[in-house]
Amino acid sequence: MRDSEDMVVSSAATKNMTGADTTAVTVTTTEAAAMVGVSQRTIRRWIQRGYLPAESDPDGYRVSPTDLLAAKDAATGGQDR
């Protein structure tokens, strides 16, 4: 596993509701799993169940790190397992 400093992230420039440019940072399901201490399969399950928004990528899914804690809370009912 790579250190968090070595993680490769993708960013996509988008516009928010005011028209200002924003940059959305995404990580792979493997990197997301390492960030919250669960398996990659669990991350994919959260995506399938609608707990974690994701973008499809030719190599799999990419998710926003900012969505991870909310997805974990939704999946576990607010109780850390």
C-alpha positions in Angstrom: 0.0 0.0 0.0 1.2 3.5 -0.8 1.6 6.3 1.7 -1.1 8.9 1.4 1.5 11.4 0.2 2.0 9.1 -2.8 -1.6 8.7 -3.7 -2.5 9.6 -7.3 -5.6 11.7 -7.4 -7.5 12.9 -10.4 -9.1 16.3 -10.5 -11.8 17.6 -12.8 -12.5 21.3 -13.3 -16.2 22.0 -12.9 -18.4 25.1 -12.4 -20.4 25.5 -9.3 -23.9 27.2 -9.2 -22.4 30.7 -9.2 -20.3 29.8 -12.3 -17.0 29.8 -10.4 -14.5 27.2 -11.3 -14.0 24.4 -8.7 -11.7 21.4 -8.7 -13.1 18.1 -7.7 -10.5 15.7 -6.4 -11.3 12.0 -6.7 -9.5 8.8 -5.7 -9.7 5.1 -6.7 -11.8 2.6 -4.7 -8.5 1.1 -3.5 -7.3 4.5 -2.2 -10.7 5.3 -0.7 -10.7 2.0 1.1 -7.3 2.7 2.7 -8.5 6.2 3.8 -11.4 4.9 5.9 -10.0 1.5 6.9 -12.3 -0.8 4.9 -11.9 -3.2 2.0 -12.2 -2.2 -1.6 -15.2 -4.6 -1.8 -16.9 -2.6 0.9 -16.3 0.7 -1.0 -17.9 -0.9 -4.2 -20.8 -2.2 -2.0 -21.4 1.4 -0.7 -21.4 2.6 -4.3 -23.9 0.0 -5.4 -26.2 0.7 -2.4 -26.1 4.4 -3.0 -24.2 5.4 0.1 -21.2 6.7 -1.9 -21.5 8.8 -5.1 -19.0 7.7 -7.7 -17.9 8.4 -11.3 -17.3 5.6 -13.7 -13.8 5.4 -15.0 -12.2 3.1 -17.6 -10.3 1.5 -14.7 -13.3 1.3 -12.3 -14.9 3.9 -10.1 -13.5 7.1 -8.6 -14.9 8.8 -5.5 -14.5 12.0 -3.7 -12.7 11.7 -0.4 -15.1 14.3 1.1 -17.9 11.8 0.7 -16.2 8.9 2.5 -17.1 9.6 6.1 -20.8 10.3 5.3 -20.9 7.1 3.3 -19.4 5.1 6.2 -21.9 6.6 8.7 -24.8 5.8 6.3 -23.5 2.2 5.8 -23.0 1.5 9.5 -25.9 3.4 10.9 -23.5 5.9 12.5 -21.7 3.1 14.5 -18.1 2.4 13.6 -17.5 -1.3 13.2 
